[in-house]
Amino acid sequence: MENSLNEQQILRRQSLEEIKAMGIDPYPAALYPVNCMAADIRSDYTNTSEDKRWKDVVLAGRLMTRRIMGKAAFANLQDASGRIQIYVNRDEICPEENKELYNTVFKKLLDIGDIIGVKGHVFITQTGEISVHVTGLMLLSKCLNPLPLPKQDSEGNVFDAFTDPESRYRMRYVDLLVNPHIKDTFIKRGKVIQSLRNTFNAKGYLEVETPILQTVHGGAAARPFLTHHNALDIPLYLRIANELYLKRLIVGGFDGVYEFAKNFRNEGIDRTHNPEFTGLEIYVAYKDYFWMMDFVEDMLSQCAHDVADASTVTVGENQISFAKPYTRLTMADAIMQYGNIDIEGKSEDELGTAAKILGCEVTANMGVAKLIDAIFGVCVEKNLIQPTFIIDYPIEMSPLTKKHRSKPGLVERFELFVNGKEIANAYTELNDPIDQRKRFDDQLKLAARGDEEAMAMDHDFIRALEYAMPPSSGLGIGIDRLTMLLTNQQSIQEVLFFPQMRPEKFE
């Protein structure tokens, strides 16, 4: 590794050794008593203020720019809230005869990216910029790699910007440092989760935790990750969904439970899929999917206001309104409307033929459910820009859903589509243990045909249903996709701090 260092890295390491030789610890463990943030000073300070808090401020952050002017210098300090200018005078920070802290350390041995602490008072420069007049300075952490800071020429052209997606995703820590606007996406992600949590808590629903390592992969149609527990000597799966455990809690007497869960699905990576993702699932007793549709409309309208301060958000070229009510279409009607294909009562062979005509890749192990899903994906999804509930799915597509109360062959299920992508999935939950066992048996038949996403038999879940689960409705929402919508991001990698990537090769 040392042999591959570039010139800047070598110079920074030399500066590190010189600092150590001067008896200065470049990575001190001492507590640094920060008492304000850059944004607080910029927003609250005025030159007529008599507030004593501006007389003795203590900040810490990264040195981002520096302009040396003999015995004095101006620099920019960046903390978690943003940047502020600091003014450093040699005789202020070195009141004694020894001026090495300024002459050697600050002028020569500190580098852009170093983390420093400063003490001083706030003032406004002759050019009108709020600044901190530094009276004390301390090195808190030496930066050994140069920051890829963008530069702008006299004509406004930007050079050396840190914009390559692969580099940004691999080194998100650098991305956040040099592209501060990136933080806003993740701050809004936090607001999405908090808004949903507030809605659930206001209803009295309980936030819970369920196992990530599971002996049976269930709750969704997806290919799982497999691992092994050495002490028990058993195979375990990383959960693909938390549904079946949350339903067990409804059996156990809770009327409403929810969980923000890390789920893992061994699938491809694209602009809307990452093998590790965050899902929100909520289950409420004595409700059905009609109630859940109304609940989702209220919940997402409130979430949009909490995150974007409006019910309408911009997503690419589209203006998406989360104000209720949302359009509701049955799956069969949607496919007929957008694809002119009648799927009702069609056999697997007939559906396969229709799918092939549309250009779908059809394999022998797909079955009715996946064929209908493929047809729907080609014909319908791209047309569902405004929030739209697709309801009343064929029974083959929904092994955990209650049969429709009035439409034979269908189940009481909806998916919510926005901007051409599914972001939520909900049912009137199947609580008949005999019917549920038969549905699992059907899934086993699909697995025997080679379907790697078919559900496994979960005997304990069947046993739980045999103790009687009240009529219930459940909902799952992809937090990553919802965040994409509310922050106008086109790629799921932009809303994940550390998206999955192939490992780098280090020499």
C-alpha positions as CSV (number, residue, x, y, z in Angstrom):
1,M,0.0,0.0,0.0
2,E,2.8,2.4,0.9
3,N,4.4,2.0,-2.5
4,S,1.2,3.1,-4.3
5,L,0.8,6.4,-2.4
6,N,0.6,9.5,-4.6
7,E,2.5,12.7,-4.0
8,Q,-0.2,14.4,-1.9
9,Q,-0.5,11.3,0.3
10,I,3.2,11.2,0.9
11,L,3.4,14.9,1.7
12,R,0.5,14.6,4.2
13,R,2.2,11.7,6.0
14,Q,5.4,13.7,6.2
15,S,3.4,16.6,7.8
16,L,2.0,14.0,10.2
17,E,5.5,13.0,11.3
18,E,6.6,16.6,11.7
19,I,3.6,17.4,13.8
20,K,4.4,14.4,16.0
21,A,8.0,15.5,16.3
22,M,6.8,18.8,17.7
23,G,5.1,17.0,20.5
24,I,1.6,17.5,19.1
25,D,-0.8,14.5,19.2
26,P,-2.5,14.5,15.7
27,Y,-5.3,12.3,17.0
28,P,-5.9,13.4,20.6
29,A,-8.5,11.6,22.7
30,A,-9.4,14.6,24.8
31,L,-13.0,15.9,24.9
32,Y,-13.5,19.0,22.8
33,P,-16.2,21.2,24.3
34,V,-18.2,22.3,21.1
35,N,-21.0,24.7,22.1
36,C,-22.4,25.8,18.8
37,M,-22.7,24.9,15.1
38,A,-21.8,26.9,12.0
39,A,-25.5,27.1,10.9
40,D,-26.5,28.5,14.3
41,I,-24.1,31.3,14.0
42,R,-25.1,32.1,10.4
43,S,-28.8,32.1,11.2
44,D,-28.9,33.8,14.6
45,Y,-26.0,36.3,14.8
46,T,-26.3,40.0,14.1
47,N,-23.6,42.6,14.7
48,T,-25.9,44.4,17.1
49,S,-26.4,41.3,19.2
50,E,-25.5,41.5,22.8
51,D,-26.0,37.8,23.3
52,K,-23.1,36.5,25.4
53,R,-23.1,33.2,23.6
54,W,-21.3,34.8,20.7
55,K,-18.5,36.0,22.9
56,D,-17.1,32.6,23.6
57,V,-17.9,30.1,20.8
58,V,-16.3,26.7,20.4
59,L,-16.6,24.9,17.0
60,A,-15.0,21.8,15.5
61,G,-14.9,20.7,11.8
62,R,-12.9,20.3,8.7
63,L,-10.6,22.9,7.2
64,M,-12.0,23.3,3.7
65,T,-10.2,26.4,2.4
66,R,-7.3,28.6,3.6
67,R,-5.9,32.0,2.5
68,I,-2.7,33.0,4.2
69,M,-1.9,36.7,4.4
70,G,1.4,36.9,6.4
71,K,0.6,37.0,10.1
72,A,-3.1,36.4,9.5
73,A,-5.4,34.1,7.5
74,F,-8.9,33.4,6.5
75,A,-10.2,29.9,6.3
76,N,-13.5,28.0,5.9
77,L,-14.5,25.5,8.6
78,Q,-17.1,22.8,7.8
79,D,-19.1,21.1,10.5
80,A,-22.2,18.9,10.3
81,S,-24.4,21.9,9.7
82,G,-22.4,23.6,7.0
83,R,-19.5,26.1,6.6
84,I,-18.4,29.2,8.3
85,Q,-15.4,31.5,7.8
86,I,-12.8,31.8,10.5
87,Y,-10.1,34.5,10.9
88,V,-6.8,33.4,12.4
89,N,-4.2,35.9,13.7
90,R,-0.8,34.7,14.6
91,D,-0.5,36.7,17.8
92,E,-4.0,35.8,18.9
93,I,-3.5,32.0,18.9
94,C,0.2,32.4,19.9
95,P,0.3,35.1,22.6
96,E,3.7,33.9,23.9
97,E,7.0,34.2,22.1
98,N,6.7,30.8,20.5
99,K,4.8,31.3,17.2
100,E,5.2,27.7,15.9
101,L,1.5,26.8,16.2
102,Y,0.8,29.4,13.5
103,N,4.0,29.7,11.5
104,T,4.7,25.9,11.2
105,V,1.5,24.0,12.1
106,F,-1.3,26.2,10.7
107,K,0.6,27.6,7.7
108,K,2.6,24.6,6.6
109,L,1.5,21.4,8.2
110,L,-2.2,21.6,8.3
111,D,-4.0,20.3,5.2
112,I,-7.4,20.8,3.6
113,G,-9.6,18.1,5.2
114,D,-7.9,18.2,8.6
115,I,-10.3,18.3,11.5
116,I,-9.6,21.2,13.9
117,G,-11.2,22.8,16.9
118,V,-11.4,26.6,17.3
119,K,-12.4,28.9,20.1
120,G,-13.1,32.6,19.7
121,H,-15.8,35.2,19.2
122,V,-18.2,36.0,16.4
123,F,-17.8,39.2,14.3
124,I,-18.7,40.5,10.8
125,T,-15.9,41.3,8.4
126,Q,-15.6,44.5,6.4
127,T,-17.0,42.6,3.5
128,G,-20.1,41.7,5.6
129,E,-19.4,38.0,6.2
130,I,-20.2,36.5,9.5
131,S,-17.0,34.9,10.8
132,V,-15.3,33.6,13.9
133,H,-12.2,35.4,15.3
134,V,-10.1,32.6,16.5
135,T,-8.3,32.9,19.8
136,G,-7.5,29.2,20.3
137,L,-6.9,26.4,17.8
138,M,-6.3,22.6,18.2
139,L,-5.7,19.8,15.7
140,L,-8.2,17.1,16.4
141,S,-7.6,14.6,13.5
142,K,-5.1,14.6,10.6
143,C,-6.5,13.9,7.1
144,L,-4.1,11.7,5.2
145,N,-5.9,11.7,1.8
146,P,-6.6,14.8,-0.2
147,L,-10.3,15.7,-0.7
148,P,-11.6,15.8,-4.3
149,L,-12.8,19.4,-4.0
150,P,-14.4,20.9,-7.1
151,K,-12.8,24.0,-8.7
152,Q,-14.5,26.7,-10.8
153,D,-12.8,28.8,-13.4
154,S,-13.5,32.4,-14.3
155,E,-16.2,31.4,-16.8
156,G,-18.0,29.2,-14.3
157,N,-16.8,25.9,-15.5
158,V,-16.5,23.3,-12.7
159,F,-13.5,20.8,-12.7
160,D,-12.6,17.9,-10.4
161,A,-16.1,17.5,-9.1
162,F,-16.7,14.3,-7.2
163,T,-19.5,13.1,-9.4
164,D,-18.6,9.6,-10.6
165,P,-21.5,7.4,-9.3
166,E,-19.3,4.3,-8.5
167,S,-16.8,6.4,-6.6
168,R,-19.5,8.3,-4.7
169,Y,-21.3,5.0,-3.7
170,R,-18.0,3.3,-2.7
171,M,-16.8,6.3,-0.7
172,R,-20.0,7.8,0.6
173,Y,-18.0,9.4,3.4
174,V,-16.2,11.5,0.8
175,D,-19.4,12.2,-1.1
176,L,-21.0,13.6,2.0
177,L,-18.0,15.8,2.7
178,V,-17.5,17.4,-0.7
179,N,-21.1,17.3,-1.9
180,P,-23.0,18.6,1.2
181,H,-26.3,18.7,-0.7
182,I,-26.3,14.9,-0.6
183,K,-27.0,15.1,3.1
184,D,-30.4,16.5,2.4
185,T,-31.6,13.3,0.8
186,F,-30.7,11.3,3.9
187,I,-32.2,13.8,6.3
188,K,-35.4,13.5,4.3
189,R,-35.1,9.7,4.5
190,G,-35.1,10.0,8.3
191,K,-38.2,12.3,8.1
192,V,-40.0,9.6,6.0
193,I,-39.4,7.0,8.7
194,Q,-40.3,9.5,11.5
195,S,-43.5,10.6,9.8
196,L,-44.7,7.0,9.4
197,R,-43.7,6.2,13.0
198,N,-45.6,9.2,14.3
199,T,-48.7,8.1,12.4
200,F,-48.6,4.5,13.8
201,N,-47.8,5.6,17.3
202,A,-50.7,8.1,17.3
203,K,-53.0,5.1,16.5
204,G,-51.5,3.2,19.5
205,Y,-49.8,0.6,17.4
206,L,-46.7,-1.1,18.9
207,E,-43.3,-1.0,17.2
208,V,-41.7,-4.4,17.5
209,E,-38.6,-6.4,16.4
210,T,-38.7,-9.8,14.8
211,P,-35.9,-12.3,13.8
212,I,-33.6,-11.6,10.9
213,L,-32.3,-15.1,10.9
214,Q,-35.1,-17.5,10.2
215,T,-35.4,-21.3,9.8
216,V,-38.1,-20.9,7.1
217,H,-38.0,-18.1,4.5
218,G,-41.5,-16.8,4.1
219,G,-43.8,-13.7,3.8
220,A,-42.9,-13.0,0.2
221,A,-42.0,-14.6,-3.1
222,A,-38.3,-14.1,-3.3
223,R,-35.0,-16.0,-3.5
224,P,-33.4,-16.0,0.0
225,F,-29.8,-15.8,1.2
226,L,-28.7,-18.9,3.0
227,T,-26.3,-19.1,5.9
228,H,-25.4,-21.7,8.6
229,H,-25.5,-21.5,12.3
230,N,-22.5,-23.4,13.7
231,A,-23.7,-23.9,17.3
232,L,-27.1,-25.3,16.3
233,D,-25.7,-26.9,13.1
234,I,-28.7,-25.8,11.1
235,P,-29.2,-23.8,7.9
236,L,-30.7,-20.4,8.4
237,Y,-32.1,-17.8,6.0
238,L,-31.8,-14.0,6.1
239,R,-35.4,-12.8,6.2
240,I,-37.0,-11.8,2.9
241,A,-40.0,-10.4,4.9
242,N,-41.2,-10.1,8.5
243,E,-44.8,-10.8,7.7
244,L,-45.3,-14.2,9.3
245,Y,-43.8,-13.2,12.6
246,L,-45.9,-10.0,12.9
247,K,-49.0,-12.1,12.2
248,R,-48.0,-14.3,15.1
249,L,-48.1,-11.3,17.3
250,I,-51.6,-10.5,16.1
251,V,-52.5,-14.0,17.2
252,G,-50.8,-13.3,20.5
253,G,-53.3,-10.5,21.3
254,F,-51.8,-7.3,19.9
255,D,-54.3,-5.2,17.9
256,G,-51.6,-3.4,15.9
257,V,-47.9,-4.0,15.4
258,Y,-45.3,-2.6,13.0
259,E,-41.6,-2.9,12.2
260,F,-39.1,-1.1,10.1
261,A,-37.1,-4.2,9.0
262,K,-34.0,-4.9,7.1
263,N,-34.9,-7.5,4.5
264,F,-32.6,-9.5,2.2
265,R,-33.4,-10.9,-1.2
266,N,-30.9,-12.7,-3.4
267,E,-31.9,-10.9,-6.6
268,G,-30.4,-8.6,-9.2
269,I,-29.3,-5.0,-8.7
270,D,-30.8,-2.2,-10.7
271,R,-32.1,1.3,-10.3
272,T,-35.0,0.2,-8.0
273,H,-33.5,-3.0,-6.5
274,N,-30.8,-3.6,-3.9
275,P,-30.4,-7.0,-2.2
276,E,-30.5,-5.4,1.2
277,F,-33.4,-3.0,1.7
278,T,-35.7,-1.4,4.3
279,G,-39.3,-2.5,4.5
280,L,-42.0,-1.3,6.7
281,E,-44.8,-3.7,7.6
282,I,-47.8,-3.1,9.7
283,Y,-50.7,-5.4,10.8
284,V,-53.9,-4.2,12.3
285,A,-56.6,-6.5,13.8
286,Y,-60.3,-6.2,12.8
287,K,-59.5,-4.3,9.6
288,D,-59.7,-5.2,5.9
289,Y,-58.0,-4.0,2.7
290,F,-60.6,-1.3,2.1
291,W,-59.8,0.2,5.5
292,M,-56.1,-0.1,4.6
293,M,-56.4,1.8,1.4
294,D,-58.0,4.7,3.2
295,F,-55.3,4.5,5.9
296,V,-52.5,4.5,3.2
297,E,-54.0,7.6,1.6
298,D,-54.0,9.5,4.9
299,M,-50.6,8.2,5.8
300,L,-48.8,9.1,2.6
301,S,-50.5,12.5,2.3
302,Q,-49.2,13.4,5.7
303,C,-45.7,11.9,4.9
304,A,-45.4,14.1,1.8
305,H,-46.3,17.2,3.9
306,D,-43.8,16.2,6.6
307,V,-41.0,15.6,4.1
308,A,-41.6,17.9,1.2
309,D,-44.0,20.5,2.8
310,A,-46.6,19.8,0.1
311,S,-48.9,17.1,-1.1
312,T,-47.4,17.4,-4.6
313,V,-43.8,16.5,-5.3
314,T,-41.7,16.6,-8.5
315,V,-40.4,13.2,-9.7
316,G,-38.4,13.6,-12.9
317,E,-40.7,15.2,-15.4
318,N,-43.8,14.4,-13.4
319,Q,-45.7,16.2,-10.7
320,I,-47.0,13.5,-8.3
321,S,-49.9,14.4,-6.0
322,F,-50.2,12.4,-2.8
323,A,-53.5,14.1,-1.9
324,K,-56.4,11.6,-1.6
325,P,-58.3,9.9,-3.1
326,Y,-56.2,7.6,-5.3
327,T,-57.5,5.8,-8.4
328,R,-58.5,2.2,-7.8
329,L,-58.4,-0.4,-10.6
330,T,-58.7,-4.2,-10.5
331,M,-55.7,-6.0,-11.9
332,A,-57.8,-7.5,-14.7
333,D,-59.3,-4.1,-15.6
334,A,-55.9,-2.5,-15.6
335,I,-54.5,-5.2,-18.0
336,M,-57.5,-4.8,-20.2
337,Q,-57.3,-1.0,-20.2
338,Y,-53.6,-0.7,-21.0
339,G,-52.9,-3.9,-22.8
340,N,-56.2,-5.0,-24.3
341,I,-55.7,-8.5,-22.8
342,D,-58.4,-10.4,-21.0
343,I,-56.7,-12.6,-18.2
344,E,-59.8,-13.8,-16.5
345,G,-60.3,-17.5,-16.7
346,K,-57.2,-18.0,-18.9
347,S,-55.1,-21.1,-18.6
348,E,-51.4,-21.2,-18.0
349,D,-50.7,-22.0,-21.7
350,E,-53.0,-19.1,-22.8
351,L,-51.2,-16.7,-20.5
352,G,-47.9,-17.9,-21.6
353,T,-48.8,-17.3,-25.2
354,A,-49.9,-13.7,-24.4
355,A,-46.7,-13.1,-22.4
356,K,-44.6,-14.3,-25.3
357,I,-46.4,-12.0,-27.8
358,L,-45.6,-9.1,-25.5
359,G,-41.9,-10.0,-25.5
360,C,-41.8,-11.4,-22.0
361,E,-39.2,-14.1,-21.2
362,V,-41.3,-17.2,-20.4
363,T,-39.9,-20.3,-18.7
364,A,-41.5,-23.6,-17.8
365,N,-41.4,-23.0,-14.0
366,M,-43.3,-19.6,-14.0
367,G,-46.8,-20.7,-13.3
368,V,-50.0,-18.6,-13.6
369,A,-49.0,-16.0,-11.0
370,K,-45.7,-15.0,-12.6
371,L,-47.1,-15.0,-16.1
372,I,-49.8,-12.5,-15.0
373,D,-47.2,-10.5,-13.2
374,A,-45.0,-10.4,-16.3
375,I,-48.0,-9.3,-18.5
376,F,-48.9,-6.6,-16.0
377,G,-45.3,-5.4,-15.8
378,V,-45.1,-4.8,-19.5
379,C,-48.6,-3.5,-20.2
380,V,-49.6,-1.5,-17.1
381,E,-46.8,-0.4,-14.7
382,K,-45.3,2.4,-16.8
383,N,-48.8,4.0,-17.1
384,L,-49.4,4.3,-13.4
385,I,-47.8,7.7,-12.7
386,Q,-50.2,9.2,-10.1
387,P,-50.8,7.0,-7.0
388,T,-53.0,4.1,-8.1
389,F,-54.3,1.1,-6.1
390,I,-54.3,-2.0,-8.2
391,I,-56.8,-4.3,-6.4
392,D,-58.3,-7.8,-6.5
393,Y,-55.5,-10.0,-7.6
394,P,-55.8,-13.6,-9.0
395,I,-55.5,-16.1,-6.1
396,E,-52.5,-17.7,-7.7
397,M,-50.5,-14.5,-7.1
398,S,-51.2,-14.2,-3.4
399,P,-50.6,-17.2,-1.2
400,L,-51.1,-15.3,2.1
401,T,-54.2,-13.3,1.2
402,K,-57.9,-14.0,2.0
403,K,-60.1,-15.0,-0.8
404,H,-62.3,-12.2,-2.1
405,R,-65.6,-12.1,-0.4
406,S,-67.6,-11.7,-3.6
407,K,-65.3,-12.5,-6.6
408,P,-64.4,-16.2,-7.0
409,G,-60.8,-16.8,-8.0
410,L,-59.6,-13.5,-6.7
411,V,-58.2,-12.3,-3.3
412,E,-58.5,-9.1,-1.4
413,R,-55.2,-7.5,-2.1
414,F,-53.9,-4.2,-3.4
415,E,-50.6,-2.8,-4.5
416,L,-49.9,0.9,-4.7
417,F,-48.1,2.1,-7.8
418,V,-46.5,5.6,-8.1
419,N,-44.5,6.9,-11.0
420,G,-44.6,3.5,-12.7
421,K,-43.2,1.5,-9.7
422,E,-44.8,-0.5,-6.9
423,I,-44.2,1.0,-3.5
424,A,-46.8,-0.8,-1.2
425,N,-48.5,-4.2,-1.0
426,A,-51.4,-5.0,1.3
427,Y,-54.0,-7.7,2.0
428,T,-57.0,-8.7,3.9
429,E,-55.0,-11.3,5.6
430,L,-55.7,-15.0,5.2
431,N,-56.5,-16.4,8.7
432,D,-58.0,-19.7,7.8
433,P,-55.3,-22.3,8.7
434,I,-56.7,-25.0,6.5
435,D,-56.8,-22.7,3.4
436,Q,-53.3,-21.4,4.3
437,R,-51.9,-25.0,4.4
438,K,-53.3,-25.6,1.0
439,R,-51.7,-22.4,-0.3
440,F,-48.4,-23.4,1.0
441,D,-48.8,-26.9,-0.6
442,D,-49.3,-25.1,-3.9
443,Q,-46.1,-23.1,-3.4
444,L,-44.2,-26.3,-2.8
445,K,-45.4,-27.6,-6.1
446,L,-44.0,-24.5,-7.8
447,A,-40.7,-25.0,-6.0
448,A,-40.6,-28.6,-7.3
449,R,-40.9,-27.1,-10.8
450,G,-37.8,-25.0,-10.2
451,D,-39.3,-21.8,-8.9
452,E,-36.6,-20.5,-6.5
453,E,-38.9,-17.7,-5.3
454,A,-41.7,-20.0,-4.1
455,M,-42.6,-19.9,-0.4
456,A,-41.7,-22.7,1.9
457,M,-44.1,-24.6,4.2
458,D,-44.1,-22.9,7.6
459,H,-45.6,-25.4,10.0
460,D,-45.3,-23.2,13.1
461,F,-47.1,-20.4,11.3
462,I,-50.0,-22.8,10.5
463,R,-50.0,-23.8,14.1
464,A,-50.3,-20.2,15.1
465,L,-53.3,-19.7,12.8
466,E,-54.9,-22.7,14.4
467,Y,-55.0,-20.7,17.6
468,A,-57.2,-18.2,15.7
469,M,-56.0,-14.9,14.2
470,P,-58.6,-12.2,14.2
471,P,-59.7,-10.7,10.8
472,S,-56.8,-8.4,10.0
473,S,-55.2,-6.3,7.3
474,G,-51.5,-5.9,6.7
475,L,-49.4,-3.5,4.7
476,G,-45.8,-3.5,3.4
477,I,-44.0,-0.4,2.1
478,G,-40.6,-0.1,0.5
479,I,-38.9,2.7,2.4
480,D,-36.2,3.1,-0.1
481,R,-38.6,3.6,-3.0
482,L,-40.8,5.9,-1.1
483,T,-37.8,8.0,-0.2
484,M,-36.8,8.1,-3.9
485,L,-40.2,9.5,-4.7
486,L,-40.1,12.2,-2.0
487,T,-36.6,13.3,-2.8
488,N,-36.8,13.1,-6.6
489,Q,-34.1,10.5,-7.0
490,Q,-34.0,8.1,-10.0
491,S,-31.8,5.4,-8.5
492,I,-32.2,3.5,-5.3
493,Q,-28.4,3.8,-4.8
494,E,-28.9,7.5,-4.2
495,V,-31.1,6.9,-1.1
496,L,-28.9,4.2,0.5
497,F,-25.8,5.3,2.4
498,F,-23.9,2.2,1.3
499,P,-25.5,0.3,-1.6
500,Q,-24.3,-3.2,-2.5
501,M,-21.3,-3.2,-4.9
502,R,-18.6,-5.6,-6.0
503,P,-15.6,-5.4,-3.6
504,E,-12.6,-3.3,-4.6
505,K,-9.2,-4.8,-5.2
506,F,-6.7,-3.3,-2.8
507,E,-3.0,-3.8,-3.5
